[in-house]
Structure formats: C-alpha cells, structure tokens
C-alpha cells in the first residue's frame, strides 16, 4: 500500500511506475492479496466434473477431520452442501438482523425504555428468524446446523456516534433557515429523534466493546432476545419435521468465560425449547454448546463441559484475546511490520499460532474430555479454511473445521493431506 500514490483530480493512481486510470480493470486474488493489471479470465469451479469428483471422493475416504461450512442464509447453505459440506459449523444470527426490513425493529427494541415495547419488537422479529432457520434446516436436511445466538454489542445495530453528531449539527443549522411552520415542525421532530438516538448510542458506548456487553452477557441481561431466538429455532425445527425434513439444531452460546454464565443461560433457553416442542407436539433432537473464544473458558473447559455437548473454537477472537491484539488495529498498523521484521513467523489471524493459541485449544479439548469423553469439538472462522491451520486442528484431534462455502473443497483436500502425512510418520 505504501507504493501507491493517488491523484484524485486526475482520477488515476500509480503503483511504482505503473499508471492505472479510473475505469481500467484490475484483478485481485482474494486468497493471497495479489493484484494483477487487466481483467484476468476466471473459471467457476465445476464440482460435478468427473475427475474432480473422483479426486474429492478419494480425499473424503482418507480424511478423519469433518468439514462444515459457515452459512447465514439458505442459499449459502445450499451452495455449501453442493461443495461437500457435512453441516453448518457457524450460522451468525445477527447478520439476519441487518436486513433492511428488520433493522428498524431491532433498533426500536434497543432504544425503547418500555419493557412492553421491547417485547413487542422482539416478538416482531420472531417470524423473520423462524423463516431463516427453516430455510437452513431444509437446505441441510439430515446434517447438523450450529446456530450461534446473538453475539455483537448492541451499538453495532445503531447509527454511529460521529454520524449522529454530524446529523444533529446539520439539523440545528437547517432549523435556523427554515421558512415555513411545517418545515420547522418536521426538523424539530427529527431533532428530537436524533437526540434520543444519540443519547442511547452514548449510553451503549464502551471503551472496549469487544470485551464488553456482548455474547452470553447479552443473553443474561436481555433474556427475552435469546429466548426469542431459541423459540424461532425450535418452531422452525418442528415446522420442517412435519414436512419430512430431519433438522439437527445445535445451539451455540457465544463468549462464555465462566461456567456459571453457561449454566444460567442454558437453563433459561432449554426451558424455552421444551416449551415450544410441547406446544407443537413434536420432539426434535438437539444439542447445546458454547463458543470458546476466551482463554479462561479454555482453561476451565472441564467445568464448562458439564453444561455443553459441544465446543466450537472461535479462533479469531481467541487469537485476539490470547495475543492481546485487536485484529483490525493490528492488520492496519504494526502487524505488517512484525511480519516483515520476522518478529512473528506468520499472520496469526490467517494461520493458527501453534505455540500459543493451539496449545490453549489442546488444553481445552483435554480438559473437556475428562468430563465428557464424547464432546464434539471444532473450529469455525477463517482458520477453518487455511491448510496449515487445518493440519494443526487435525493433530489436536478436533472433530471438524468450518469455513466459507467456497473453501469447503480446499478444506476437504487439506484434511486428507494431513491424514496422509500423519500416516507417513514413523
């Protein structure tokens, strides 16, 4: 990036001696980050190609490690299944809340001071979530679907503080030049709404939101929200069961750091699940588990496994909390220098850190299996599609990795290569 200079007036840029004008094609390798001049010819992989299918069948016969996909919508799940995914390893439910027809309801749920209005907003979101989950279950008929309950801090669903401050200043200027009573009333109403939103955003601001009110903490403080999500999951599961579909929901509670968080939240949510199945007259096989993103959770996995049938390592956050390193800040700042100077051998957000993060994961797996020998363990996130990280996960004895649908074939091959290398060792 330091080699790039941009001339905004002339609408062009230079990369060294190479000049690129606005409107000219460049091609980017999304895996390596390489940039090529011009429009390179690309080919959409044909997973039904005879030779590729045979190669993948050999890989599947050899590998021990399962491969799932991260998918938030039914079309992603269908694509993942086409590419050979053996289930959904991560469905991020908060992405569904950002849809244009839902976001206003989510924002009202967050900003209202009335408990009754909050419940109304939560109830209004239920049909949307139920339809989303039903679509995922249909696409993954007979395969497990891990659904992570809401994880990010609530302020992410609201306008930004700086954006609202600018809007407020603009409205205050506009009201001084308003020419009609109607215009004054409209701006006054908008001013009142913007001030109220700014007050709410200010109240939710945190010095370090990544370690603040998010994940399981949200479920404990706003239980009606996660109860709604679990109700939607089980209503959807009951609905598709009546259609002849076999749903296998696995509900994941994020950011657990203490066993008491998991114990409390699971009790509330499991009661909701049983209530839905009793109402519907349908029994659904399910599991509850948690996302391992905090070193303390990993170190106390023996206790946590008493209340979790599965553990899924969120290796992005686990890397951040282990290194005391914000990914966004590091990758836009000092991390590239660390890599160039050889301080770190590889980007720990691209390839698992074997000496630190993977060691914590090994402790968690070992401790958890003392309590629950058959506990299911896996990785979700970008590391799940990285060949070097996949080999580390295989050596750790995890049950599966989960990655982007498009990286599922790569993960299947990498898992097979890892198994073959393990066999070749004396």
C-alpha positions as CSV (number, residue, x, y, z in Angstrom):
1,X,0.0,0.0,0.0
2,X,2.9,2.4,0.7
3,X,3.9,2.1,-3.0
4,X,0.5,3.5,-4.2
5,X,0.0,7.2,-4.9
6,X,-3.4,8.6,-5.9
7,X,-4.3,11.7,-7.9
8,X,-7.9,12.4,-7.1
9,X,-8.2,15.3,-9.6
10,X,-6.9,13.3,-12.5
11,X,-8.7,10.1,-11.3
12,X,-5.7,7.9,-11.5
13,X,-3.1,6.2,-9.3
14,X,0.4,5.0,-9.6
15,X,1.9,1.8,-8.3
16,X,5.6,2.4,-8.7
17,X,5.9,3.3,-12.4
18,X,2.6,1.7,-13.4
19,X,-0.3,4.1,-14.1
20,X,-3.9,2.9,-13.6
21,X,-6.7,5.2,-14.6
22,X,-10.3,5.2,-13.3
23,X,-12.4,2.6,-15.2
24,X,-9.5,0.4,-16.0
25,X,-9.6,-3.3,-14.9
26,X,-7.5,-4.8,-12.2
27,X,-7.9,-8.4,-10.9
28,X,-7.3,-9.4,-7.2
29,X,-6.5,-12.8,-5.8
30,X,-8.7,-12.8,-2.7
31,X,-6.6,-15.5,-1.1
32,X,-3.1,-14.1,-1.5
33,X,-4.0,-10.4,-1.9
34,X,-2.0,-10.3,-5.2
35,X,-3.2,-7.6,-7.7
36,X,-2.9,-8.0,-11.4
37,X,-3.3,-5.5,-14.2
38,X,-6.2,-6.1,-16.5
39,X,-9.2,-8.4,-16.4
40,X,-7.9,-11.9,-15.9
41,X,-10.0,-14.8,-17.3
42,X,-11.7,-16.7,-14.4
43,X,-13.3,-20.1,-14.3
44,X,-16.2,-21.1,-12.0
45,X,-15.2,-24.5,-10.5
46,X,-17.5,-27.3,-11.6
47,X,-17.9,-29.6,-8.6
48,X,-19.7,-32.1,-10.9
49,X,-16.6,-32.6,-13.1
50,X,-16.0,-36.3,-13.2
51,X,-12.3,-36.1,-12.4
52,X,-12.7,-33.6,-9.7
53,X,-15.5,-35.6,-8.1
54,X,-13.3,-38.7,-8.1
55,X,-10.4,-36.8,-6.5
56,X,-12.7,-35.4,-3.8
57,X,-14.1,-38.9,-3.1
58,X,-10.5,-40.2,-2.6
59,X,-9.9,-37.3,-0.2
60,X,-13.1,-38.0,1.7
61,X,-12.2,-41.6,2.1
62,X,-8.8,-40.7,3.6
63,X,-9.5,-37.8,5.9
64,X,-10.5,-38.1,9.5
65,X,-11.5,-34.5,10.1
66,X,-15.0,-33.4,9.2
67,X,-15.7,-30.3,7.1
68,X,-18.6,-28.0,7.7
69,X,-19.4,-24.5,6.3
70,X,-20.1,-21.1,7.8
71,X,-23.5,-20.0,6.3
72,X,-26.1,-17.5,7.4
73,X,-28.7,-17.9,4.7
74,X,-30.3,-20.8,2.9
75,X,-28.7,-20.1,-0.4
76,X,-25.2,-20.2,1.3
77,X,-26.1,-23.5,3.0
78,X,-27.3,-25.0,-0.3
79,X,-24.0,-24.0,-2.0
80,X,-22.0,-25.4,0.9
81,X,-23.8,-28.7,0.6
82,X,-23.1,-28.8,-3.1
83,X,-19.4,-28.3,-2.3
84,X,-19.4,-31.3,0.1
85,X,-20.0,-29.6,3.5
86,X,-21.2,-32.0,6.2
87,X,-23.2,-29.5,8.0
88,X,-23.2,-25.8,9.1
89,X,-20.4,-25.1,11.6
90,X,-21.5,-21.5,12.2
91,X,-24.7,-19.5,11.5
92,X,-24.3,-15.9,12.7
93,X,-27.8,-14.9,13.6
94,X,-27.0,-11.2,14.0
95,X,-26.4,-10.9,10.2
96,X,-30.1,-11.6,9.8
97,X,-30.9,-8.5,11.9
98,X,-29.2,-6.2,9.5
99,X,-31.8,-6.8,6.7
100,X,-33.5,-3.5,5.7
101,X,-37.0,-4.8,6.7
102,X,-35.8,-5.8,10.1
103,X,-33.2,-3.2,11.2
104,X,-35.8,-0.6,12.3
105,X,-37.5,-3.2,14.6
106,X,-34.1,-4.1,16.0
107,X,-33.2,-0.5,16.6
108,X,-36.6,0.1,18.3
109,X,-36.0,-2.9,20.6
110,X,-32.7,-1.5,21.6
111,X,-33.7,2.2,22.1
112,X,-37.1,1.8,23.8
113,X,-37.3,2.3,27.6
114,X,-40.6,0.4,27.7
115,X,-40.3,-3.3,28.6
116,X,-43.7,-3.9,26.8
117,X,-42.5,-2.2,23.6
118,X,-39.2,-4.2,23.8
119,X,-41.2,-7.4,24.0
120,X,-43.4,-6.3,21.1
121,X,-40.2,-5.6,19.0
122,X,-38.7,-9.0,19.9
123,X,-42.0,-10.7,19.0
124,X,-42.0,-8.9,15.6
125,X,-38.6,-10.4,14.9
126,X,-39.7,-13.9,15.6
127,X,-41.3,-14.7,12.2
128,X,-38.2,-13.5,10.4
129,X,-35.8,-15.6,12.4
130,X,-38.2,-18.7,12.2
131,X,-38.3,-18.4,8.4
132,X,-34.5,-18.1,8.2
133,X,-33.9,-21.1,10.3
134,X,-36.5,-23.2,8.5
135,X,-34.7,-22.5,5.2
136,X,-31.3,-23.6,6.7
137,X,-32.8,-26.8,8.0
138,X,-34.3,-27.6,4.6
139,X,-31.0,-27.0,2.9
140,X,-29.2,-29.1,5.4
141,X,-31.7,-31.9,5.8
142,X,-30.2,-34.6,8.0
143,X,-27.0,-32.6,8.7
144,X,-26.1,-30.6,11.9
145,X,-26.6,-26.9,11.9
146,X,-24.8,-24.9,14.6
147,X,-26.7,-21.6,15.3
148,X,-24.8,-19.0,17.3
149,X,-27.1,-16.8,19.3
150,X,-26.6,-13.0,19.0
151,X,-23.0,-12.1,19.7
152,X,-22.0,-8.4,18.8
153,X,-22.6,-5.5,21.2
154,X,-26.0,-3.7,20.6
155,X,-24.4,-0.5,19.4
156,X,-23.4,-2.2,16.2
157,X,-27.1,-2.2,15.1
158,X,-27.4,1.6,15.7
159,X,-26.1,4.6,13.7
160,X,-22.5,5.6,14.7
161,X,-21.9,8.3,17.3
162,X,-20.0,10.5,14.9
163,X,-22.7,10.1,12.2
164,X,-25.4,11.2,14.6
165,X,-23.3,14.1,15.9
166,X,-22.9,15.4,12.3
167,X,-26.6,14.9,11.6
168,X,-27.6,16.8,14.8
169,X,-25.3,19.7,13.9
170,X,-26.8,19.8,10.3
171,X,-30.4,19.8,11.7
172,X,-29.5,22.7,14.1
173,X,-28.2,24.7,11.1
174,X,-31.2,23.8,9.0
175,X,-33.8,24.9,11.6
176,X,-32.4,28.4,11.7
177,X,-33.0,28.8,7.9
178,X,-36.5,27.1,7.9
179,X,-39.0,29.2,6.1
180,X,-42.4,27.6,6.9
181,X,-44.0,26.4,10.1
182,X,-44.3,22.9,8.6
183,X,-40.6,22.8,7.9
184,X,-39.8,23.9,11.4
185,X,-42.1,21.2,12.9
186,X,-40.5,18.5,10.7
187,X,-37.0,19.5,11.6
188,X,-37.9,19.8,15.3
189,X,-39.3,16.3,15.2
190,X,-36.2,15.0,13.5
191,X,-34.0,16.8,16.1
192,X,-35.9,15.2,18.9
193,X,-35.5,11.7,17.4
194,X,-31.8,12.2,16.6
195,X,-31.1,13.5,20.2
196,X,-32.9,10.5,21.6
197,X,-30.9,8.1,19.4
198,X,-27.6,9.9,20.2
199,X,-28.4,9.6,24.0
200,X,-29.0,5.8,23.5
201,X,-25.8,5.4,21.5
202,X,-23.9,7.3,24.1
203,X,-25.2,5.1,26.9
204,X,-24.1,2.0,25.0
205,X,-20.6,3.2,24.1
206,X,-17.8,1.2,25.7
207,X,-14.1,1.7,25.9
208,X,-13.5,-1.8,24.6
209,X,-16.7,-3.2,23.1
210,X,-15.0,-6.5,22.0
211,X,-14.7,-7.3,25.7
212,X,-17.9,-5.6,26.8
213,X,-21.6,-6.3,26.8
214,X,-21.9,-9.0,24.1
215,X,-22.3,-12.7,23.6
216,X,-23.7,-14.6,26.6
217,X,-23.7,-11.4,28.6
218,X,-26.4,-10.0,26.3
219,X,-28.5,-13.2,26.8
220,X,-28.3,-12.8,30.6
221,X,-29.1,-9.1,30.7
222,X,-31.8,-9.3,27.9
223,X,-33.1,-12.8,28.2
224,X,-36.2,-12.1,26.0
225,X,-33.9,-11.7,23.0
226,X,-32.1,-15.0,23.2
227,X,-35.4,-16.8,24.3
228,X,-37.0,-15.4,21.1
229,X,-34.1,-16.8,19.0
230,X,-34.4,-20.3,20.6
231,X,-38.2,-20.2,20.1
232,X,-37.6,-19.4,16.5
233,X,-35.1,-22.2,16.1
234,X,-37.4,-24.8,17.6
235,X,-40.6,-23.6,15.9
236,X,-38.7,-23.8,12.6
237,X,-37.4,-27.3,13.5
238,X,-40.9,-28.5,14.4
239,X,-42.3,-27.0,11.2
240,X,-39.8,-28.7,8.9
241,X,-40.1,-32.0,10.8
242,X,-43.8,-32.1,9.8
243,X,-42.6,-31.7,6.2
244,X,-40.4,-34.8,6.4
245,X,-37.2,-32.9,6.9
246,X,-34.7,-34.0,9.6
247,X,-33.4,-30.9,11.4
248,X,-30.4,-31.2,13.7
249,X,-30.1,-27.9,15.5
250,X,-27.0,-27.3,17.7
251,X,-27.5,-24.0,19.7
252,X,-24.2,-22.2,20.5
253,X,-23.9,-19.7,23.3
254,X,-21.1,-17.2,22.5
255,X,-18.3,-15.7,24.5
256,X,-18.6,-17.8,27.6
257,X,-15.8,-17.1,30.1
258,X,-17.3,-18.7,33.3
259,X,-19.3,-21.9,33.8
260,X,-22.0,-20.1,35.7
261,X,-22.8,-18.0,32.6
262,X,-23.4,-21.1,30.6
263,X,-25.3,-22.9,33.4
264,X,-27.7,-19.9,33.8
265,X,-28.2,-19.2,30.1
266,X,-28.7,-22.8,29.1
267,X,-31.3,-23.4,31.8
268,X,-33.4,-20.5,30.5
269,X,-33.0,-21.4,26.9
270,X,-33.6,-25.2,27.3
271,X,-36.8,-24.4,29.2
272,X,-37.9,-22.4,26.2
273,X,-37.0,-25.2,23.8
274,X,-39.0,-27.8,25.8
275,X,-42.0,-25.4,25.9
276,X,-42.0,-25.0,22.1
277,X,-41.8,-28.7,21.5
278,X,-44.6,-29.3,24.0
279,X,-46.8,-26.7,22.2
280,X,-46.0,-28.2,18.8
281,X,-46.3,-31.8,19.8
282,X,-43.0,-32.5,18.1
283,X,-39.8,-33.8,19.5
284,X,-36.5,-32.6,18.0
285,X,-33.1,-33.9,18.8
286,X,-30.8,-31.0,19.7
287,X,-27.6,-30.0,21.5
288,X,-26.4,-27.0,23.4
289,X,-22.8,-25.9,23.3
290,X,-20.6,-22.9,23.6
291,X,-18.1,-20.9,21.6
292,X,-14.5,-21.0,23.1
293,X,-13.1,-17.5,22.5
294,X,-11.6,-16.7,25.9
295,X,-8.5,-18.3,27.5
296,X,-10.3,-18.6,30.8
297,X,-13.0,-20.7,29.2
298,X,-10.4,-23.0,27.7
299,X,-8.6,-23.4,31.0
300,X,-11.8,-24.3,32.8
301,X,-13.2,-26.5,30.0
302,X,-13.6,-29.4,32.4
303,X,-16.3,-27.4,34.2
304,X,-17.8,-26.0,31.1
305,X,-18.2,-29.4,29.5
306,X,-20.7,-30.3,32.3
307,X,-23.2,-28.0,30.5
308,X,-22.0,-28.2,26.9
309,X,-22.4,-31.1,24.4
310,X,-20.0,-29.4,22.0
311,X,-17.3,-26.8,22.0
312,X,-16.6,-24.6,18.9
313,X,-13.4,-22.6,18.9
314,X,-13.9,-19.1,17.6
315,X,-10.2,-18.8,16.7
316,X,-10.4,-15.1,15.6
317,X,-11.4,-13.9,19.0
318,X,-9.4,-16.5,20.8
319,X,-6.3,-15.2,18.9
320,X,-7.2,-11.6,19.8
321,X,-7.7,-12.4,23.5
322,X,-4.5,-14.6,23.7
323,X,-2.3,-12.1,21.9
324,X,-3.9,-9.0,23.5
325,X,-4.1,-7.8,19.9
326,X,-7.1,-6.2,18.1
327,X,-7.2,-7.7,14.6
328,X,-8.4,-4.6,12.9
329,X,-5.9,-2.3,14.6
330,X,-3.0,-4.8,14.2
331,X,-3.5,-5.6,10.5
332,X,-3.9,-1.9,9.7
333,X,-0.9,-1.0,11.9
334,X,2.0,-2.8,13.4
335,X,1.3,-6.4,12.3
336,X,2.7,-6.0,8.8
337,X,5.9,-4.6,10.3
338,X,6.1,-7.6,12.7
339,X,5.8,-9.9,9.8
340,X,8.4,-8.1,7.6
341,X,10.9,-8.0,10.5
342,X,10.3,-11.7,11.4
343,X,9.0,-10.9,14.9
344,X,6.1,-13.2,14.0
345,X,6.5,-16.1,11.6
346,X,3.0,-15.7,10.1
347,X,-0.1,-13.7,10.5
348,X,-1.9,-15.4,13.5
349,X,-5.3,-14.3,12.1
350,X,-4.6,-16.2,8.9
351,X,-2.8,-19.3,10.2
352,X,-3.2,-20.7,13.8
353,X,-0.5,-19.8,16.2
354,X,0.7,-23.3,17.1
355,X,2.8,-22.4,20.1
356,X,0.2,-20.3,21.9
357,X,-3.4,-20.4,20.7
358,X,-3.3,-24.1,19.6
359,X,-1.7,-25.0,22.9
360,X,-4.7,-23.4,24.7
361,X,-7.0,-25.3,22.4
362,X,-5.3,-28.6,23.3
363,X,-5.7,-27.8,27.0
364,X,-9.4,-27.2,26.4
365,X,-10.0,-30.4,24.5
366,X,-8.1,-32.5,27.0
367,X,-9.9,-30.9,30.0
368,X,-13.4,-31.1,28.4
369,X,-13.0,-34.8,27.5
370,X,-12.3,-35.6,31.2
371,X,-15.9,-34.6,31.9
372,X,-17.5,-35.6,28.6
373,X,-15.4,-38.0,26.6
374,X,-17.6,-37.8,23.5
375,X,-17.8,-34.0,23.4
376,X,-17.9,-32.6,19.9
377,X,-15.1,-30.1,19.2
378,X,-14.5,-27.9,16.1
379,X,-13.2,-24.7,14.7
380,X,-15.2,-22.0,13.0
381,X,-13.8,-18.9,11.3
382,X,-11.2,-18.2,8.7
383,X,-8.7,-20.6,10.1
384,X,-11.0,-23.4,9.2
385,X,-10.2,-22.9,5.5
386,X,-6.4,-22.5,5.9
387,X,-4.5,-25.6,5.0
388,X,-1.8,-25.1,7.6
389,X,-4.4,-24.5,10.3
390,X,-6.4,-27.5,9.2
391,X,-3.4,-29.7,9.8
392,X,-3.0,-28.3,13.3
393,X,-6.7,-28.9,14.1
394,X,-6.3,-32.5,12.8
395,X,-3.3,-33.0,15.2
396,X,-5.3,-31.6,18.0
397,X,-7.9,-34.3,17.5
398,X,-10.8,-31.9,16.7
399,X,-13.9,-33.4,15.1
400,X,-14.4,-30.8,12.3
401,X,-13.4,-27.5,10.8
402,X,-15.8,-25.0,9.4
403,X,-15.1,-22.4,6.7
404,X,-16.6,-20.4,3.9
405,X,-18.7,-22.5,1.4
406,X,-16.2,-21.6,-1.3
407,X,-13.3,-23.0,0.7
408,X,-15.0,-26.3,1.6
409,X,-13.3,-28.3,-1.3
410,X,-9.9,-26.9,-0.2
411,X,-10.6,-27.9,3.4
412,X,-11.6,-31.4,2.3
413,X,-8.3,-31.8,0.4
414,X,-6.2,-30.3,3.2
415,X,-7.8,-32.6,5.8
416,X,-6.9,-35.6,3.5
417,X,-3.3,-34.4,3.1
418,X,-3.0,-34.0,6.8
419,X,-4.2,-37.6,7.4
420,X,-1.8,-38.9,4.8
421,X,1.1,-37.1,6.4
422,X,0.2,-38.4,9.8
423,X,0.2,-42.0,8.4
424,X,3.6,-41.5,6.8
425,X,5.2,-40.6,10.1
426,X,7.0,-43.4,11.9
